[in-house]
Amino acid sequence: METCMFRFAQEKDTALILYFIKELAKYEKMLDDVVATEEILKEWIFEKGKAEVIFALEDGKEVGFALFFHNFSTFLGRSGLYLEDLFVKPEFRGKGYGKALLKKLAQIAVERGCGRFEWSCLDGNKPSIEVYLSLGAKPIELGVPAEEAIAPGGYALKLPDATLEKERKAIAEAKKLGIP
């Protein structure tokens, strides 16, 4: 892969989105759990706008996809980006498309002012976990600081955001002065 191109899904891509979802489910040995249909995806992604999809392209053909949506952090007081699914066709794996999709999503999160970029991964998906860690992602566990987490499952990528850093420094300074 010399340069990865991306495009956002359009309503006409609903069948392609369902294809990628089913391919991911096959990979995870969970195909029987897929109940999504083109009609359901069309309604929730395009009509209600509850999720977005971006495709990775090689020579104009879709070789991978990522489905994501916004969540909200009450602690940060801003939205985050949550990656629900990422899949690259087997014949295109090892070429950097998965990493490229993650980097593109992190870029989108920063451009949108998100405070976090998070996702989950099945514990047994070692190849994906290695990719996440190679990008600097940290495993997260509820109630445990990221640097102390040992059980894979949730992952987060720290976003470079000057505003967040200013807010964190102001909170730290306030704590030093005894201000809650």
C-alpha positions, -999 to 999 in steps of 0.1 A, spaced: 0 0 0 16 32 -11 -12 56 -1 -45 46 13 -75 65 1 -107 67 21 -144 75 14 -174 78 36 -202 54 29 -234 66 12 -268 51 13 -261 32 -19 -234 13 0 -258 -3 24 -254 -38 9 -216 -34 10 -217 -24 46 -237 -55 54 -212 -76 34 -183 -63 56 -203 -69 88 -210 -105 78 -173 -110 68 -162 -97 102 -188 -120 119 -174 -150 99 -139 -141 110 -150 -139 146 -171 -171 143 -202 -152 151 -221 -151 118 -252 -166 135 -254 -136 157 -259 -111 128 -295 -100 126 -288 -67 108 -304 -63 74 -299 -37 47 -332 -21 58 -321 -19 94 -287 -5 84 -302 21 61 -326 33 88 -300 36 116 -269 47 97 -284 69 70 -319 80 80 -313 84 118 -276 92 115 -266 71 145 -234 57 130 -210 64 102 -189 41 79 -156 48 62 -140 26 36 -103 21 29 -97 19 -9 -71 2 -31 -73 12 -67 -108 26 -61 -121 -7 -46 -132 -11 -10 -108 -33 9 -117 -25 45 -143 -7 65 -148 9 99 -182 16 115 -181 43 142 -203 67 162 -200 94 188 -203 87 225 -200 113 253 -177 116 283 -192 134 312 -157 138 328 -143 155 297 -176 173 289 -173 164 252 -180 137 228 -157 109 219 -154 86 189 -162 49 194 -151 24 168 -177 -4 167 -162 -25 139 -131 -26 117 -125 -52 91 -100 -56 62 -105 -83 36 -81 -112 42 -62 -108 9 -54 -72 19 -42 -78 54 -6 -70 64 -5 -41 40 -13 -14 65 -50 -8 58 -61 -16 94 -36 9 108 -45 34 81 -82 32 91 -73 36 128 -52 66 120 -79 81 98 -104 77 126 -81 93 151 -77 122 127 -115 125 123 -118 125 162 -93 153 165 -109 173 137 -142 170 154 -128 180 188 -134 147 204 -118 140 238 -114 102 232 -111 76 206 -120 41 220 -129 6 208 -132 -29 221 -116 -61 209 -121 -98 215 -94 -111 239 -84 -138 215 -79 -114 185 -41 -112 190 -32 -98 156 -55 -68 161 -43 -63 196 -7 -61 184 -17 -35 158 -35 -14 185 -5 -15 208 19 -7 180 0 26 175 3 35 211 -32 25 222 -36 15 258 -59 -12 272 -86 2 295 -105 -13 324 -132 4 343 -119 20 375 -83 12 366 -59 38 351 -49 28 315 -12 23 324 -23 -3 351 -48 -22 329 -37 -58 321 -68 -74 306 -74 -67 270 -108 -58 258 -112 -20 257 -86 2 241 -81 40 239 -58 62 218 -49 95 235 -57 123 212 -34 153 207 -57 182 217 -43 215 230 -76 225 246 -78 192 266 -42 197 278 -50 232 289 -81 219 308 -60 191 324 -33 216 335 -60 240 350 -76 211 369 -42 200 383 -33 236 393 -67 240 410 -61 207 429 -27 220 441 -45 251 455 -71 230 472 -99 238 448 -121 208 441 
